[in-house]
Amino acid sequence: MMQFSTGRQAMTWLHTWLGLIFGFILMVCFFFGSLSVFDREIDRWAIPETRFDPQPMPSFDEMLIHSFEAIQPDKQEYEANMPEFHNFDAGPMTPRSELSIDELWAYTTHRDPVLRMGVGFRVPEPKEVGGHNHIHGETTINPLTGQSISDQQLKIGSDWFYPLHYSLNLNWKNIGIYVVGLAAFMMLVALVTGVIIHRKIFKEFFTFRRSKNAQRNTLDLHNMTGVLAMPFHFFFALTGLIIFAGFYFVPASHTVLEPLHEKHEALDAESKGLPHGRTGVAAPVASVDAMVEDAKKRWAARGMPGQVGFLMIQNYGDENGYVSLYRAGSDRVALVGQAIHYKLSTGALLYEEPANSAVESIAEFLTGLHLQHFEHWMLRWLYVIGGLMGCACIATGFIFFIQKRAKKHAQVNTSGAAIVDALAVVMVPGMVLASVAMLLANRLLAADLPFKGDFEKYVFCGAWLHSFVHAVWRSKINSTLELNPAWREQCFAAAFIALMAVLANWVTTGDHLIQTLFVEPYYAVAGVDAMLVLTSVVGFLVAQRLRVVGTEKQKLEQGRFVYE
């Protein structure tokens, strides 16, 4: 059993190993969380036909209703879930094309030029009356024309980078969400133990000894980035856990708590005067546009004028159908719910949600601060800086771990430090390499290529896997204490690919930085190009520095790594 002479020593051991074990997951969370701050802008770069200004919610009566009716149930979901939902005692399954619409939704933000829409199709003969027995279908439309954006084109920002930071895109049994949740909890522990270890926390904040050896420099950078952004790191780990708290208890809510959940929904609907469930009696659809105009007037009368950000219709085509309109909250940090509900068949007001209680306001503020749906661009950039500082803190932790143990491991001929070194390469330059490779593939593949989005995912995963194989192959932490060449080579590769992505965007769309910054300003695309250029410059500079370092043998000085 591990023995410690002091409590601080025990905290050091815990901090080190929690950081090492979960740092690889947290690196993904921080890096792709930083990219997710501008996920919609990355989407516009990736899908050139969406490069126009954000639009308000278009007319339901003239456009959206036709777009909704054109949506089909997802084939894969139908094949996977319909046998589970359908009651075979009532006869064979309803064909996919004959499922009827039960609920609709449409969503947009101040940064979305396109409109996301979805339909929940009703299972006519479900096994259980309660529960969510729906087969879903989704689409994205151009709100100027009503035409659908091809599903073959992947929204790289919002549908790949964004879910990576909270689910690792491991969707089987939602295992990725649970893994990230565990890592976030362990991060809180690592932050607390880090504060205990570094008792002189304010001194650590201002200390960087450039004249010292590399190991000391690395530790100073680790401490500085950790202390400077510690409130940011703590807040986002904690609020991430809070946001997904309900999800973590889903197994219980779908078993022992299912009857209680159904009863609560029914009582909540009754208290608000909202219909619960379908009656089976068909009813017409009144003008939803008129309901939207009425909702805008009511929000303005309450001192919060705004546009509709989220529209939802439940029990569509039924006597119990109703419309819920949610105000877009881009003008404030807190998420703005306060929906207004109308009867679908007549347009009569059913319920106007009151202002939140103090507890609800705090919860919405914390959630809104994490999800950052607001328009404050400076604060968004601070989010990016905080996220990248988290990456720097974790990366320097990896490097310090390697530097401290490489000599000892080399002498006893063990590969522990070499393994960590290879994984660190994969999680630092390798992750950047995979991301820019995906963007380059996006510009090189034809827009109408079948399964284009899948090919882009294959490129991302393939590039990252190649990074791992290359890092392991080039790992040379041994008795000669040479610098692993994979660091330099992957930095150079990422820099080169990032520059090629910028050039490919210019060649395929005609949009280059001079065009998008000065001639016809379009800052969403210009921002992505500028970040790719910056990535390229930094990558080349780092690769050049590592080339200089790697040409000379590392020397031992007082049992530590130093570079000439």
N, C-alpha and C positions, 0 to 999 in steps of 0.2 A: 504494500500500500504506500502511496506517495506521502512522504513526510515533509512538512514545512516548518521552519524555525520561527517564522513570523507570519502574521496575517497578510501583510503586504506582499510577502513572497508568494503566498497562495493566490492572491489576486493577480499577481504578475503571470503566474502559470495559467490561471483561468483566462485572462485576457489574451494571452498568446495563442492558446489552442482554440478558443472560440473564434478569434479573428482568423486563424488559419483555416479551420474547418468550414466556417460559414462565410468567410471573406469572398470566396469565389462566387457564391450566389449573390451576395450583397453588391459585388462589383457589377454584375449584370443589372441589378435593380437600380443602382445609382446611374450607370451610364445610359441605359435606355430610358430611365426616368427623366434624365436631362434632355434626351432627344424628344421625349414625349411632350415637353413643354411647347414645342413647335411642331407637333405631329400633323396638324392640318396644313401647315406650310409645306412640310415634306410631301404630303399627299398631292398638293398642287404641282410641285416639282415633278413628281413621279407620273402624274396623269395630265399631260399638257392641255387636253381639252377642257380642264376645269380651271384654267388660269384666267379667271375673271373675278370681279368684285363679289364679296359676300352679298347674299340676297335675303330679304325677309321671307317669312312663310308665305308662299304663293296662295292663290285662291283655291279653296277646297272645291267649291261648286263648279268651277270652270276647268281646273287642271287636276287637282290631287285625286278626285274621285275616279277619274279615268286611269290614272297611274296605279291606284290601289287595285282596281279591277283587273289590271294586266299582270299583277303579281301571281306567281304560281307557287304552290307548296314545294319546299325544298325536297328534292328527290331522295337524298341520302337520309334526311331526317324522317321522311315518310317510311322508307324501308326499315329503318332502325327502330322507330317508336310506334308506328301504327299497329303492329302485331301486339305490342304491350298494352296500348290504350284501348283497342277495340274489344267489344264483347262478342265473341264468336257464337254464343248461344242465340244471338239475335240475327245471325246470318253472316254472309261473307263480308269482307272489308269493303268500305266505300272506295272506289277508284280515286287516285290522287287528284285527277282533274275535276272530280265532282264534289270535292269538299267545299263547304260554304264558309264565307267570311264570318268570323265571330267578333274579332277585335282588330282595330287599326291603330297605328301610331306614326307620327312624323316628327323629326327632330332636326333642329339646326342651331347654330351659334353665330356669334358675330364674326367668327373666323372661317365659317363654312360657306364657300360659294355654292356647294351642292347640298341637296336635301336627302337625308336618309329616311327611308320609309320601311315599314314592316307590317305584316298581316299575321294574325293568329287564326288558323282555319279550324273550325269546330269538328270534332269527331262525333258523328251522329249517334252512334251506339257505344258510349264509353263503358268500361268495366265498372267505374265508380262515377257517381254523379258529381261528387266533390273533386277537388284537385285541379291541376292545370293540364287538362287533356286537349292540347293544341298541337297542330303541326304548323310550323312557321315558314314564312317566306319573306325575303327582304330584297330591297333594291335601292339604288341611289340614282336620283334623277337630276338633270339640269333644270333648275327652277325657272329658267328663262324660256325653255322650250317644252318642258315636260318629258323629254326623251331620257331613257335610262342610260346610265353609264355602264359600259360592258363589264360584266362580272369577271371577265378574264383578266382585267387590270386590277392589280392589288394596290390597295391604299397602304403603302409601305409604312407611313407614319402612324396612322391610327389603328390599322388592323394587323400590324406586325411588330413594330418597335414598341408601341404603347402596351399591348398585352404582355410583351416580353418582361416588362419591369415588375409585373405583379403575378404572372402565372408561368413565366419561362416558356410559354407556348406549349406546355405539357398538359394537354387537355383531357387525357384519359383519366376518368374518375376525378377530374379537377386536381390531380396530384400536385401540379405546379403551384397552385394557390396555397395549398397546405405547406409545401416546402418553403415558399417565400415567407409565409406567416411565422413559421418556426425560426427562420433566419432573422426576421425582424425582431422577434422577441429576444433572441440571443444577442442581437446588436445592442439592445437596451442594456443587457447585462454587461456587454463589452464596454459600453460607454461609462457605466458606473464604475467598473473595475479600472478603467483607464484613468478616471478622475482620482481614484484612491491611490493608484500607482504614482501619478504625477502630482505630488503634494504641492509643488511650486507651480501651480497651473498658470498663473499670470506671467511668470518668468518664462515658461515654456512657450507662451504665446508670442513673445518678442525675441526668442533666441534662435539664431541660425549661425552656426560657426562654420563659415565657408572655408576657413584656413585649416580646419581639422580634417581628419581622414574621411574616406567615403562612408564608412559605417556610421560615424558621428553625424555627418551631413544628412544621411538617410533618416536617422532617428529624429534629428531636429525637424526635418520636413514632415515626418509622420506626426510629431507632436504639434507643430504649428497648424497644419491643415486640420487635424483632429480637434484642437481647441478652438480655432477660429470659427469653424462651422458646426461646433458641437450642438448649439441650440437647434440649428437647422436639421441635423441628423436625428436628434432625439425627437423632435416634433414630427418628422415625417415617418419615422418608424412607429411612433405611438399612434398617430392618426391613421396610418395604414392598417394597423391592427384593429382600431375602432371601426373603420369603414367596413372591414370584412368580418367583424365579430359575429354578425348574424349568420354569415355564410359558414363559419366554422362549426356552427351548431345545426347545420342543415340536416345531418343524419337523424338528430333527435326530433327536429321539427317535422320530418316526414314519417316519423314512426309514432312515438308515444304522444307527441304534441300535435299531431295532425288534426284530431277532432277539435282540440282547443283552438287551433289556428282557424279552422273553418267557422267555428262559432264566433270568434272574435271578428272575423271579416263581416259576418252577417249582422252582428250587433253594431259594428262601426258604420256599415252602410245604412242601417235603420236609423241610427242617431243623426245622420246627415241627410236623411231623406232620399238616399240614392238607391236605385233598384239593385237587387242582388239576385243574379241568375236570370235566365231567360224564361219567358212565359210560354213561348211557342206560338204566340200570336204575331203575325207579320204586321209591320207598321212602316209608313213612308219615312223618308229622310228630309227634314226641314233644311233651310239654308244655314249651313255651318258658317258661311262668311258673315251672315248677320250676327251670329253668336260671337264671332271673333271681334267684330266692331263693338258690340256691347261690352265684351270683356275689357277691351282697351279703354273704354269710357269709365268703367268701374275702377280700373287700376289708376287712371289719371285722377279720379275723384279722391282716391286714397293717398295721393301725393307720390305715386310711384308709376308714372307713365312708362310704357314700354311696349315691346312687340311680343307676339306669341313665340315661345321657344320650343314648346313641346305640346303636341296635340294628340289626344288619345280618344278613341271611341270604343265603348264596350257594348256588348249585346247588339251588334250591328244588325239592322233590319228587323229588330224585335220591338215589341211594345215597351220593354224595359230598357231599350237602348238609351245611352246618354253620352254626352261629349264632355271631356275634361280639358280645359285650356290652362296651361302653365306659362307664367310670364318668364321671358328670357332674363336672366340675372347678370348680364355682362357688365352692368354699371356698378356692381358691388361685389364684395368678396364672398359674402354668405350666399349659399344656394337659395334661390327664391322659389318656394313652392307656391303656397297661397293660391291654389287652383280655383277656378270658377267652373261649376258643373251645370250643364243644360240638358234638358230632355231632348233626345235626338229627333223625335217625331214632331215636336211642336216648337222647339227653341225656347221653351219656358225655363226660367232660372230655377234650378233645384237647390243649389247650395253654394255659398261663397265662403271659402275658408277664411277664418279670422287671422289676425296677426299671431305670430308664434308666441308661445310662452317663453320665459327666460331660459329654461333648460333647452327647449327646441331651438331657440336662437343661437345658443352656444354650440349646440351640435351642428347646426347648419353652417355656422361660421367656421368651425374646425374642418368640416368636410369640404367646404368651399375653398378654404385656404390650401388644402391638400390638392384638390382637383383643379384649382386655378382656371376657372371659366371666365374670369374677369378680363377687362380690357387694359389693365395696367402693364404696359410693355416693359418699363424699367424693372418692375417687380418680377416679371417673367425672366428677365436676364439674370436677376439675382438668384432665381431658382436654378438656372443653368449653372451659374458659378458655384453655388452650394453643392449641387450634384457632382460636378467635376472635382470639387475639393474632396468630396467623399471618395471618389475614385482614386485621387492622389493619395489620400490617407491609407486606403487599403493597399494600393500598389507599393507604397514605401514600406508598409508593414511586411508585405511579402519579401521585398528585397532585403530588409533588415534581418528577417528570419534566415534567409539564405546566407547573407554575409557573415552572420554570427556563427553559423554551424558548418559552413562549407569546408573549412580547414579540418575540423575534427572528423567530419564524415569522410573526407578524402583519405585521411590517415588510417582509418579503420576499414576503408573500402566498403562503405555503405552508400546507398543511393538516395537517402531521404532528401537531402538538400537539392540534389539534381532533379528529383521528381517535382518538388515545390517550384524550382526554377522553371522547369518546362511548363508547368501549369500557369505560372505567373506570366510567362510569355504569351500563352494562349489567351489569358484574361486581360492583358493590357494591349499590346500591339495587335494580337490576333483578333480580338473582338472588334477593334477599329477596322482591321483589314476585311473582316466578314461584312461589316456594314457598308463600307464604300464599294466593295465588290458587288453587293446587291444593287446599289444605286447605279453602278456602271452597267450591270446587266439590264436594268430597267430601261436605260437609254439605248442599248444596243439591240434589244429584242423588239420585233415589230409589235405595234400596238394591237393589231388584230390577230396575233398569234394565239391559237387555242391553248388554254391552260398557261397563259403567260405568267400569271401570278404564282403558279406552282413552280415554274422554272426559276423564278426569282428566289423563292424559298430554298430550292435545291442549291442554287448558287451560294446563298448565305450559309447554309449548313455545310456544304462542301468546302467552302473557303475556310470555315472555322475548323472543320475536321482536318483539312490540310495543314492549318496552322499548328494543330496539336501534333500531328505526325512529324512535321518539320522540326518543331521545338524539341521533341524527344530525340529525334535523330541527331540534332546539332548540339544537344546538351553535352558540355565538356567540363563540368565541375569535377576535377580530379586533382591529383597531386601537383599539377602544374598551375592550378588556380587560374586557368584562362577564362576570359569572359565568354559566355555562351553567345556564339555568333547569331543565333536565332533572333535575339533582341534587335540587332542592327539590321538584319536582312528583312525582318517583318516590318520594321519601321519604314524602311526604304520602299518595300512593296506597297504598304498602305499609302504612303505619300504619292507614289507613282499612280496608283489606281484612283486616288481621290482627284488628282489633276486630270486624268483621263475622263473621269465622270463629268467634270466641268466642260471639257472640250466636246464630249459626246452630246451633252445637253445643247451646246451651241450649234453643233452640226445638225442635229436632228430636229431642233425647234426654231433655230435662229435667235434664241434668247441668250445673250451673253451679258456680262456684268455692266458694260457701258450702256447697253440697251435697257436693261432692267433697272439701272440706277438713275440714268440721266435722260435718255431719249424718251422712253415710254416707261416711267417708273412703275415697277411691280415688285414691291419689297419682299414678298413671300419667296419668290423664286430667287431674287438677288441675295437674300439672306442665306439660303441653302448653298448657292454657288460660293458665296463669300466664306462660309464655314468650311466648305470643301477645300478652297484655296488655302485657308488658314491651316487646316489639317495637313495639307500637302507641305506647306512651308515648315511647320513644326516637325513633321515626320522626317523631312530631309535634314533639318538641323540636328535633330536627335541622332539620326543614323550617322551623320558626319562625325558628331562628337563620339559616338560609340566606336566608330571606325578608328579614330585616333587612340582611344583608350585600348581598343582590342589589339592594336599592333604591337603593344609592349606587354611583356609578362607582368602579371601582378606580383608585387613584392609583399613580403610579410614584415609588418612593423608592430611590435608589441602585441603579436598574436591577432592582428586585425587586418582586414583588407585595406590597402591603400593603392591608389593609382598614380603613376607618374604624370 
